Amino acid sequence: MKYPVARPVFHGNERKYLIEAFDSSWISSSGEFIDRLETEFADYCGTKYALTCSNGTTALHLALLAFDIGPGDEVIVPTLTFVSTANAVHYCGATPVFIDCREDTWNIDETLIEDAITEKTKAIIVVHLYGHPCEMEPIWGIAKKHGLKIVEDAAEAHGAVYYTVEGKGQRAEDREQRTEGKAQSAQRRAPDPMRYAHVAGSLGDIATFSLYGNKIITSGEGGLITTNNKALFEKMWMLRGQGIDPNERYWFPVVGYNYRMTNLQAAIALAQLEDINWHLERRRKTAETYNNYLADSKLINCPVELDNVKHAYWMYSITLADSCPFARDDVAKHLAEASVETRPFFYPMHQLPPYYEELTAMKYPVADKVSSRGLNLPSGNDLSEGDIKEICGVLLHVIR
């Protein structure tokens, strides 16, 4: 049997809504499902506004444009991320300034951000890598101190949660009660009534999501943007549709982009959103099962979940321990020969030709090491416990 690294699962209203959208003849960038998706996704994230767009990269571009990021500006970016994060900064003519990652969560090292800020710095992009939220409280403090905007790249973190003791987020106990009826599994962390739950999408001034086919919820291709700022929402809405004036058809006061989602895509995404708690519970169960089979190995580092977050587990991601005698790519090759598909961790941005920096080992030692030893195992919601047991058996045999 072949185990793909991820594939979408459609077991809700996807087909029904898609046919409804098709039959309505509203198959382009207007229609009922676009409106419903935007409304319900904003409600899920606890924000005032949500905006659909063509993919996660265009979502990032629109977010930066909303802040007037342009030539001469600098944007703080984690070096360990997917290339779209840095590319969106480049599209604006700005310069991405890379920051090394933490050893535990692989997210941006918040302790290094302030030293990288200059008079040209305009924003910080945080990336919840593979579904684990960044350490946001110190980043909020840094952004406030220096007058910076925060763009939350949540492409891989639908439904992830960051908890605080004080704040304006949803009370943790209230959120758990609100979502419990939609979830199909009771296996969840017990809510702490003294904490506030900040859902991914509500952690920055603007947040962006991807709906690519391997994401936690999908529309095949597509993106979403959330914010609580009406002016930013309206600006992104205008830029998304070629810069059209919302009050006068075919009048374009600014140069915009064609970054719209179709009603057909929105129909699929809405059905996926209706089942998001099921998808998240499946991801969590998959992670727990992997942990049970791999935790005793001295050659593998299982993913962490800090006490103040709820990991979305977009991917079940491991790193090979220093004591592991095999190179990551060799392990992946042997797994592929056994029909277990994997994905390596992203290359750090500073290693890629468009963003290459000299003396990288001195500047980003953690990201260089994590990237070279990181491996994403099959993580789709169609995996059974027996599947995961077999995958782990193959992996442990390979690295024995």
Secondary structure as GFF3:
##gff-version 3
##sequence-region A 1 400
A	DSSP	alpha_helix	14	24	.	.	.	ID=ss1
A	DSSP	alpha_helix	32	45	.	.	.	ID=ss2
A	DSSP	beta_strand	49	53	.	.	.	ID=ss3
A	DSSP	alpha_helix	56	66	.	.	.	ID=ss4
A	DSSP	beta_strand	74	78	.	.	.	ID=ss5
A	DSSP	alpha_helix	83	91	.	.	.	ID=ss6
A	DSSP	beta_strand	95	99	.	.	.	ID=ss7
A	DSSP	three_ten_helix	110	112	.	.	.	ID=ss8
A	DSSP	three_ten_helix	114	116	.	.	.	ID=ss9
A	DSSP	beta_strand	121	127	.	.	.	ID=ss10
A	DSSP	three_ten_helix	129	131	.	.	.	ID=ss11
A	DSSP	alpha_helix	136	146	.	.	.	ID=ss12
A	DSSP	beta_strand	149	153	.	.	.	ID=ss13
A	DSSP	beta_strand	161	164	.	.	.	ID=ss14
A	DSSP	beta_strand	170	171	.	.	.	ID=ss15
A	DSSP	alpha_helix	172	180	.	.	.	ID=ss16
A	DSSP	beta_strand	196	199	.	.	.	ID=ss17
A	DSSP	beta_strand	206	210	.	.	.	ID=ss18
A	DSSP	beta_strand	223	227	.	.	.	ID=ss19
A	DSSP	alpha_helix	230	240	.	.	.	ID=ss20
A	DSSP	alpha_helix	263	274	.	.	.	ID=ss21
A	DSSP	alpha_helix	276	294	.	.	.	ID=ss22
A	DSSP	beta_strand	300	301	.	.	.	ID=ss23
A	DSSP	beta_strand	309	310	.	.	.	ID=ss24
A	DSSP	beta_strand	316	320	.	.	.	ID=ss25
A	DSSP	alpha_helix	328	337	.	.	.	ID=ss26
A	DSSP	beta_strand	343	344	.	.	.	ID=ss27
A	DSSP	three_ten_helix	349	351	.	.	.	ID=ss28
A	DSSP	three_ten_helix	353	355	.	.	.	ID=ss29
A	DSSP	alpha_helix	360	363	.	.	.	ID=ss30
A	DSSP	alpha_helix	365	373	.	.	.	ID=ss31
A	DSSP	beta_strand	374	377	.	.	.	ID=ss32
A	DSSP	alpha_helix	385	398	.	.	.	ID=ss33
###
